[in-house]
Amino acid sequence: MVLQPSVAADALLSQRRWRAHVLTAAYALSGLVGVLIVVTSAPVWRNAAPTWRLTMVGIPHPPDSSVTAAVLFVGGLVLMWVGWAGMVGRSERLPGTPRTRLVVAVAVLVLWCIPPLLGTPILSNDAYSYAAQGEMATRGIDPTAMGPYALHRGEFLNAVDPIWRDAAAPYGPVAIQLSAWAAAATGHVAAPTVWVMRGLAALGVAMTALGVVLIARRERVPAASALVAGVAGPLVLLHMVGGSHNDSLMMGLMVLGLAAFTAHRKILSVVLVTLAIAVKLPAAAALAFIGWNWSTDRNAPVRTRVAGTALVGAGAGAMLLLLSAGAGIGFGWITALSSTGSITSTFSVSTKLGLVANDVAGLVGLGVSEQVWLSVFRLLGLAVAGAVCLWLLVRSPRIGVVRAVGLAMVVTMLLGPVVWPWYLPAGLALLAASGLGRWRPTYLVLIMAASTFVWPTSVDPVQSIAGVGHILGLGFLALIAVVAFVAQRLSLRLGAWRDGRTARRQLTVAAHSRWITG
């Protein structure tokens, strides 16, 4: 008996495809509206030079009260979370070929990047510091040796956050040179220089997207899913693109460098990662793992691995010397990173523990200063991070270089003395590219939680809880861990339920086929 295609089956398939397209469009729209709300309601830095900004009908700018600003920010974030998490799930189940799914993922990423590209810097004033450092470099002043106060006056200096006006730049020769070119290309005018910095941040995101796709294909991970999870999340959209952080350039160069390494283009990988280091120092973690795995023999002895690391380090060091000389700066940018430790309000585990320990010591009468407690716990955090990174380095031939670097960067940032949301996307993008597996729920929770670490300046702090803010912050970190654990357990149960439903559906289809054939 010859069976004809079932009309009912075709109709059911068509219905499922239509529903998949509608869901994808709904998630894309949710993310777009969410990022639009956050960008258009975000305040403009009061000291910034006047410039055009994106507005949206019905969204007040600036919000008429702190409560309104908080509601708009939270509402926009929630819509972004829904759209992004939904797209992470849909990117693997969209109808069509893997190429089609990747095209859809790229289109959604570009769509979501448009609002932050058209707005002024949000959730951070660092872009104004970059512009001022570029202007300093054009005047022959080394930004890594002194702060923007060296400009004495002018719109570049006025736009810099007062807390950083006397701080040397913790950025390398590539970052300084690009900032200098931006200032020169715009006629030494502050506002357009900041827009150029936004373009450079977008370039970093584009490089990251390309690197993630290349790594995912090499690691046999669905490229569309890796792209959405690693690059289209709220941290990248709001902080890398919206905040115009040069961490974006570091991330793009580093991810491309690791993509080159997975393709066995070792020299290119060292060049790209060294350029990433010349933007910002944390990319050096990738260089260490590349050197350790320079030998293609997974069972290479330690002596061979140490030699490879030394060789790579020497080559990168020589390149950094040349780049620094070309940019006309010294190596003050390496030690300047310590200036960020003056901030104690971020969600750093070690810093929060140090502040709580100081409170407990005060209650029992121990005469130890707050700075001592902070130093002790910050050193403990760095020691734990160092131990974890060393273990990852030794195990990287089997763990995989990309995944090991991603884990090392995330652990180091979370246990470091200062945690800003824009510190995390580089490591998280590498984890997405190498495959999240069963840890996807924890990954989603971490990114969603980290996107709440920094709020618009128009949202006033609650003064009544300011004195116990570090205790509440530590509690929030504990809550994140609990939510991640619950999400993991729910994911396992949901997966078992889906497997059971699929098995029952297959049995039903098989029984139906036997009934048709008699």
Number of C-alpha atoms within 10 A of each C-alpha: 5 5 8 6 8 9 9 9 10 11 11 12 12 12 12 13 16 13 12 16 15 12 17 22 15 16 23 24 18 22 31 23 19 26 29 24 25 26 28 26 26 26 20 23 20 10 16 21 17 11 13 9 12 14 17 12 6 7 16 17 14 15 19 10 12 16 13 17 26 19 13 22 22 17 17 22 23 17 20 29 24 17 25 27 21 18 29 24 14 21 23 16 14 20 15 9 9 17 12 13 21 22 13 18 26 18 13 22 23 13 15 26 22 16 25 26 22 18 23 28 31 26 22 19 21 20 27 28 24 30 33 33 33 28 28 25 24 21 11 11 19 24 28 25 17 18 21 30 18 16 18 9 10 11 17 29 26 22 23 25 19 13 7 17 20 14 20 22 27 23 25 27 27 23 26 30 22 20 29 24 18 26 29 16 13 15 10 20 18 25 21 18 28 29 22 21 25 27 15 22 29 26 17 26 26 18 20 29 25 18 25 30 25 22 27 24 16 15 16 12 19 21 28 29 27 30 27 27 29 28 28 27 27 28 25 28 24 26 26 28 31 29 27 36 26 26 26 32 28 30 32 28 27 34 34 25 28 30 29 21 23 19 13 13 13 19 13 16 25 25 19 25 29 31 25 30 27 27 27 25 18 20 25 19 20 27 27 19 26 29 20 25 24 22 17 9 11 11 10 14 10 11 9 15 21 16 15 19 21 15 15 22 19 12 15 22 13 12 17 20 16 13 19 19 13 12 21 17 22 16 17 18 23 16 13 17 16 11 13 14 15 9 11 17 15 17 24 24 22 25 30 26 21 23 22 19 16 20 18 12 16 14 9 8 9 11 9 11 11 16 11 12 21 23 16 14 22 24 17 16 23 19 15 16 21 16 12 15 22 14 13 21 22 16 13 21 19 11 13 17 24 28 22 26 29 25 19 23 25 20 20 25 21 21 24 24 28 21 24 17 23 20 23 24 26 27 26 25 30 33 26 29 34 26 23 20 10 11 13 19 21 20 19 19 19 17 21 21 17 20 20 14 14 14 18 18 17 21 18 13 12 9 9 8 11 11 10 13 17 24 17 14 19 20 13 14 18 13 13 18 15 12 17 20 15 14 18 19 13 13 17 14 12 12 12 12 12 12 12 12 12 12 12 12 12 12 12 12 12 11 11 12 12 10 9 8 9 7
